Amino acid sequence: LILYIFFFQAEDGIRDAQESRGLGDVYKRQTQEILHKKYKAKVSAPLPDLVADARLYEYAGISFGEEETFMLQKSLIKLSHETKATQLRFWGKILGSRRDYYVACGQISSEFADPVPKDVESLGKGVNNVTFWITHSSSEEWIELPIVTAEQINVARQIKKVLTGDLDAPVHSYP
């Protein structure tokens, strides 16, 4: 009696019994390597994994789509590198009548901050605890929003207007 035994080597991925999680995983693995080559440095502070978080929101029916989510993640990494912001995170999307805003927030050190006028709370305290950036698209540059006073916030709470998506648009209202 002759017995033949054959051993087959499983190809990568065959032996793992987990379902594919889509292109986001492939992109995510490449992101740090691409940025390291481009900027010759690691990102200044770790960022929340927007792609993984987006998967959770998809269960509730909320999604920007896999490609846009990945592009936002890359855009936030670039913003983190350029501004040296810590605790940077994606805040959300605000719908405007003409254009939409993507909003990010984080803390920047005083060495990268704009000078603060005397009548305004210092950066990192009170109403200026975090810095906000907006962009209309993940492929556009992020715009840092100016520091605010408590009075500006109180007046803004009284205004009932639809956002247009244009930062330079005049706001005609009372007060």
Secondary structure by P-SEA (a helix, b strand, c coil): cbbbbbbbbbccccccccccccaaaaaaaaaaaaaaaacccccccccccaaaaaaaaaaacccccaaaaaaaaaaaaaaaaaaccccccccbbbbcccbbbbbbbbbbcccccccccccccccccccccbbbbbbccccbbbbbbccccaaaaaaaaaccccccccccccccccc
